[in-house]
Amino acid sequence: MENIKEEFRVKSEEVVEKVKQLIHEGNVRRIIIKDETGKVYLEIPVTIGVIGALIAPMLAAVGAIAAMVAHLKIEVIRNEEPEKKD
């Protein structure tokens, strides 16, 4: 199984909604929130346990970070199934 990295640039007011969307997609392993220079503000491991009890405090932390920084990058690491060969 390989990991695929994606990066999204978002405005501060869009960060919480984008993180919620990514978590609900299901194949995301980790979400990393950075500023434009690459400084990491928050790393969220997305596991079954995180989805349950810890999602609300993490989203509150994301909102607090977004209030401090105008533009952010969200790096997403996804699980990707290896391609099946016929």
PyMOL CGO cylinders between C-alpha atoms (Angstrom):
from pymol import cmd
from pymol.cgo import CYLINDER

trace = [
    CYLINDER, 0.00, 0.00, 0.00, 1.38, 3.40, -0.97, 0.3, 1, 1, 1, 1, 1, 1,
    CYLINDER, 1.38, 3.40, -0.97, 0.80, 6.82, 0.56, 0.3, 1, 1, 1, 1, 1, 1,
    CYLINDER, 0.80, 6.82, 0.56, -0.32, 9.65, -1.69, 0.3, 1, 1, 1, 1, 1, 1,
    CYLINDER, -0.32, 9.65, -1.69, 0.33, 13.29, -0.73, 0.3, 1, 1, 1, 1, 1, 1,
    CYLINDER, 0.33, 13.29, -0.73, -1.90, 16.18, -1.78, 0.3, 1, 1, 1, 1, 1, 1,
    CYLINDER, -1.90, 16.18, -1.78, -1.68, 19.83, -0.85, 0.3, 1, 1, 1, 1, 1, 1,
    CYLINDER, -1.68, 19.83, -0.85, -4.48, 22.39, -0.75, 0.3, 1, 1, 1, 1, 1, 1,
    CYLINDER, -4.48, 22.39, -0.75, -4.15, 26.14, -0.30, 0.3, 1, 1, 1, 1, 1, 1,
    CYLINDER, -4.15, 26.14, -0.30, -7.06, 27.61, 1.62, 0.3, 1, 1, 1, 1, 1, 1,
    CYLINDER, -7.06, 27.61, 1.62, -8.09, 30.88, 3.19, 0.3, 1, 1, 1, 1, 1, 1,
    CYLINDER, -8.09, 30.88, 3.19, -8.49, 30.97, 6.95, 0.3, 1, 1, 1, 1, 1, 1,
    CYLINDER, -8.49, 30.97, 6.95, -12.29, 30.97, 6.81, 0.3, 1, 1, 1, 1, 1, 1,
    CYLINDER, -12.29, 30.97, 6.81, -12.29, 27.77, 4.69, 0.3, 1, 1, 1, 1, 1, 1,
    CYLINDER, -12.29, 27.77, 4.69, -9.92, 25.67, 6.82, 0.3, 1, 1, 1, 1, 1, 1,
    CYLINDER, -9.92, 25.67, 6.82, -12.37, 24.04, 9.24, 0.3, 1, 1, 1, 1, 1, 1,
    CYLINDER, -12.37, 24.04, 9.24, -14.81, 23.03, 6.49, 0.3, 1, 1, 1, 1, 1, 1,
    CYLINDER, -14.81, 23.03, 6.49, -11.99, 21.60, 4.34, 0.3, 1, 1, 1, 1, 1, 1,
    CYLINDER, -11.99, 21.60, 4.34, -10.65, 19.56, 7.28, 0.3, 1, 1, 1, 1, 1, 1,
    CYLINDER, -10.65, 19.56, 7.28, -14.16, 18.21, 8.02, 0.3, 1, 1, 1, 1, 1, 1,
    CYLINDER, -14.16, 18.21, 8.02, -14.56, 17.26, 4.36, 0.3, 1, 1, 1, 1, 1, 1,
    CYLINDER, -14.56, 17.26, 4.36, -11.19, 15.48, 4.27, 0.3, 1, 1, 1, 1, 1, 1,
    CYLINDER, -11.19, 15.48, 4.27, -11.89, 13.52, 7.46, 0.3, 1, 1, 1, 1, 1, 1,
    CYLINDER, -11.89, 13.52, 7.46, -15.22, 12.28, 6.09, 0.3, 1, 1, 1, 1, 1, 1,
    CYLINDER, -15.22, 12.28, 6.09, -13.61, 11.04, 2.86, 0.3, 1, 1, 1, 1, 1, 1,
    CYLINDER, -13.61, 11.04, 2.86, -12.31, 8.02, 4.74, 0.3, 1, 1, 1, 1, 1, 1,
    CYLINDER, -12.31, 8.02, 4.74, -8.97, 7.27, 3.07, 0.3, 1, 1, 1, 1, 1, 1,
    CYLINDER, -8.97, 7.27, 3.07, -7.04, 10.09, 4.76, 0.3, 1, 1, 1, 1, 1, 1,
    CYLINDER, -7.04, 10.09, 4.76, -4.30, 8.98, 7.18, 0.3, 1, 1, 1, 1, 1, 1,
    CYLINDER, -4.30, 8.98, 7.18, -2.89, 12.33, 8.26, 0.3, 1, 1, 1, 1, 1, 1,
    CYLINDER, -2.89, 12.33, 8.26, -3.72, 16.02, 7.85, 0.3, 1, 1, 1, 1, 1, 1,
    CYLINDER, -3.72, 16.02, 7.85, -0.95, 18.58, 8.30, 0.3, 1, 1, 1, 1, 1, 1,
    CYLINDER, -0.95, 18.58, 8.30, -1.77, 22.28, 8.56, 0.3, 1, 1, 1, 1, 1, 1,
    CYLINDER, -1.77, 22.28, 8.56, 1.05, 24.66, 7.58, 0.3, 1, 1, 1, 1, 1, 1,
    CYLINDER, 1.05, 24.66, 7.58, 1.49, 28.34, 6.82, 0.3, 1, 1, 1, 1, 1, 1,
    CYLINDER, 1.49, 28.34, 6.82, 2.70, 29.62, 3.45, 0.3, 1, 1, 1, 1, 1, 1,
    CYLINDER, 2.70, 29.62, 3.45, 6.37, 29.26, 4.51, 0.3, 1, 1, 1, 1, 1, 1,
    CYLINDER, 6.37, 29.26, 4.51, 5.92, 25.61, 5.46, 0.3, 1, 1, 1, 1, 1, 1,
    CYLINDER, 5.92, 25.61, 5.46, 5.82, 26.03, 9.25, 0.3, 1, 1, 1, 1, 1, 1,
    CYLINDER, 5.82, 26.03, 9.25, 3.70, 23.20, 10.67, 0.3, 1, 1, 1, 1, 1, 1,
    CYLINDER, 3.70, 23.20, 10.67, 0.97, 24.34, 13.07, 0.3, 1, 1, 1, 1, 1, 1,
    CYLINDER, 0.97, 24.34, 13.07, -0.95, 21.11, 13.57, 0.3, 1, 1, 1, 1, 1, 1,
    CYLINDER, -0.95, 21.11, 13.57, -0.68, 17.46, 12.55, 0.3, 1, 1, 1, 1, 1, 1,
    CYLINDER, -0.68, 17.46, 12.55, -3.82, 15.39, 12.83, 0.3, 1, 1, 1, 1, 1, 1,
    CYLINDER, -3.82, 15.39, 12.83, -3.57, 11.60, 12.62, 0.3, 1, 1, 1, 1, 1, 1,
    CYLINDER, -3.57, 11.60, 12.62, -6.92, 10.49, 11.22, 0.3, 1, 1, 1, 1, 1, 1,
    CYLINDER, -6.92, 10.49, 11.22, -7.86, 7.12, 12.67, 0.3, 1, 1, 1, 1, 1, 1,
    CYLINDER, -7.86, 7.12, 12.67, -11.13, 5.58, 13.77, 0.3, 1, 1, 1, 1, 1, 1,
    CYLINDER, -11.13, 5.58, 13.77, -10.52, 6.79, 17.34, 0.3, 1, 1, 1, 1, 1, 1,
    CYLINDER, -10.52, 6.79, 17.34, -9.96, 10.37, 16.18, 0.3, 1, 1, 1, 1, 1, 1,
    CYLINDER, -9.96, 10.37, 16.18, -13.21, 10.43, 14.26, 0.3, 1, 1, 1, 1, 1, 1,
    CYLINDER, -13.21, 10.43, 14.26, -15.16, 9.72, 17.44, 0.3, 1, 1, 1, 1, 1, 1,
    CYLINDER, -15.16, 9.72, 17.44, -14.16, 11.49, 20.63, 0.3, 1, 1, 1, 1, 1, 1,
    CYLINDER, -14.16, 11.49, 20.63, -11.36, 13.79, 19.52, 0.3, 1, 1, 1, 1, 1, 1,
    CYLINDER, -11.36, 13.79, 19.52, -12.79, 15.46, 16.42, 0.3, 1, 1, 1, 1, 1, 1,
    CYLINDER, -12.79, 15.46, 16.42, -14.43, 18.44, 18.15, 0.3, 1, 1, 1, 1, 1, 1,
    CYLINDER, -14.43, 18.44, 18.15, -11.33, 19.61, 20.08, 0.3, 1, 1, 1, 1, 1, 1,
    CYLINDER, -11.33, 19.61, 20.08, -9.19, 19.17, 16.96, 0.3, 1, 1, 1, 1, 1, 1,
    CYLINDER, -9.19, 19.17, 16.96, -11.59, 21.26, 14.88, 0.3, 1, 1, 1, 1, 1, 1,
    CYLINDER, -11.59, 21.26, 14.88, -11.52, 23.93, 17.61, 0.3, 1, 1, 1, 1, 1, 1,
    CYLINDER, -11.52, 23.93, 17.61, -7.71, 23.96, 17.38, 0.3, 1, 1, 1, 1, 1, 1,
    CYLINDER, -7.71, 23.96, 17.38, -7.91, 24.24, 13.59, 0.3, 1, 1, 1, 1, 1, 1,
    CYLINDER, -7.91, 24.24, 13.59, -10.29, 27.20, 13.96, 0.3, 1, 1, 1, 1, 1, 1,
    CYLINDER, -10.29, 27.20, 13.96, -7.94, 28.92, 16.40, 0.3, 1, 1, 1, 1, 1, 1,
    CYLINDER, -7.94, 28.92, 16.40, -5.00, 28.51, 14.04, 0.3, 1, 1, 1, 1, 1, 1,
    CYLINDER, -5.00, 28.51, 14.04, -7.06, 29.79, 11.12, 0.3, 1, 1, 1, 1, 1, 1,
    CYLINDER, -7.06, 29.79, 11.12, -7.89, 32.93, 13.10, 0.3, 1, 1, 1, 1, 1, 1,
    CYLINDER, -7.89, 32.93, 13.10, -4.16, 33.71, 13.42, 0.3, 1, 1, 1, 1, 1, 1,
    CYLINDER, -4.16, 33.71, 13.42, -3.04, 33.03, 9.84, 0.3, 1, 1, 1, 1, 1, 1,
    CYLINDER, -3.04, 33.03, 9.84, -4.64, 34.40, 6.66, 0.3, 1, 1, 1, 1, 1, 1,
    CYLINDER, -4.64, 34.40, 6.66, -3.57, 31.70, 4.20, 0.3, 1, 1, 1, 1, 1, 1,
    CYLINDER, -3.57, 31.70, 4.20, -2.78, 28.11, 5.05, 0.3, 1, 1, 1, 1, 1, 1,
    CYLINDER, -2.78, 28.11, 5.05, -1.72, 24.94, 3.29, 0.3, 1, 1, 1, 1, 1, 1,
    CYLINDER, -1.72, 24.94, 3.29, -3.32, 21.64, 4.14, 0.3, 1, 1, 1, 1, 1, 1,
    CYLINDER, -3.32, 21.64, 4.14, -1.17, 18.62, 3.30, 0.3, 1, 1, 1, 1, 1, 1,
    CYLINDER, -1.17, 18.62, 3.30, -3.10, 15.37, 3.12, 0.3, 1, 1, 1, 1, 1, 1,
    CYLINDER, -3.10, 15.37, 3.12, -1.56, 11.91, 3.24, 0.3, 1, 1, 1, 1, 1, 1,
    CYLINDER, -1.56, 11.91, 3.24, -3.92, 9.26, 1.90, 0.3, 1, 1, 1, 1, 1, 1,
    CYLINDER, -3.92, 9.26, 1.90, -3.89, 5.49, 1.75, 0.3, 1, 1, 1, 1, 1, 1,
    CYLINDER, -3.89, 5.49, 1.75, -3.83, 4.29, -1.80, 0.3, 1, 1, 1, 1, 1, 1,
    CYLINDER, -3.83, 4.29, -1.80, -4.38, 0.71, -2.76, 0.3, 1, 1, 1, 1, 1, 1,
    CYLINDER, -4.38, 0.71, -2.76, -1.78, -0.63, -5.18, 0.3, 1, 1, 1, 1, 1, 1,
    CYLINDER, -1.78, -0.63, -5.18, -3.09, -0.94, -8.70, 0.3, 1, 1, 1, 1, 1, 1,
    CYLINDER, -3.09, -0.94, -8.70, -4.16, -4.47, -9.59, 0.3, 1, 1, 1, 1, 1, 1,
    CYLINDER, -4.16, -4.47, -9.59, -2.47, -5.93, -12.65, 0.3, 1, 1, 1, 1, 1, 1,
    CYLINDER, -2.47, -5.93, -12.65, -4.45, -8.17, -14.95, 0.3, 1, 1, 1, 1, 1, 1,
]
cmd.load_cgo(trace, "trace")
